[in-house]
């Protein structure tokens, strides 16, 4: 059997250069990836009225104008007592997790008899066992409810709590049409509450 020491040495040298280079590339890639945010435990979501408005617009299937959009984070129940527990009764709540929930009106609407100009607002709630008080506030881009300023309230509206037969694991919001108005429906744990919005 013939041996080629020169070729063997060449292979070893190439390997000794290649492997450290490979490890260096993987190291750089992992450092770059570590700068990216992890998936949030309470992912951000949004709902529109009309429902699925961007999709309908893309398909040229719009039948009524865009009225409202809500952007919110969706925490999970995960075996916890939510209302009266994680969300304390009688205290201000951001209506979700992370940043306070944002509502945008694309045209003027009426809430609790008051005309609300089109624009972007923050939506809070004070939760009680039998009813919630929804609060629309002018201050936007806030984390939680720590910097809440009542002087910037636009309107407050009280809505009754409905008990659900089936529990809801992740906080959910949607708009439902009712005659000439829409309701922003919020459901979580075993309750559902609707904030009426007149068009």
ABEGO torsion letter per residue (X at the ends): XBBBAAAAAAAAAAAAAAAAAAAAAAAAAAAAAAABBBBBABBBBBBBOBBGAAAAAAAGABABBBABBBBBBBBBAGGBBABGBABBBGBBBAGEBEBBBBBBBABBBBBGGBBBBBEBBBBBBBBBAABBBBBBBABBGBBEAAABBAAABABBBBBBBBBBABBBABBBBBBBBBEABBBBBBBBEABBBBBBBBX
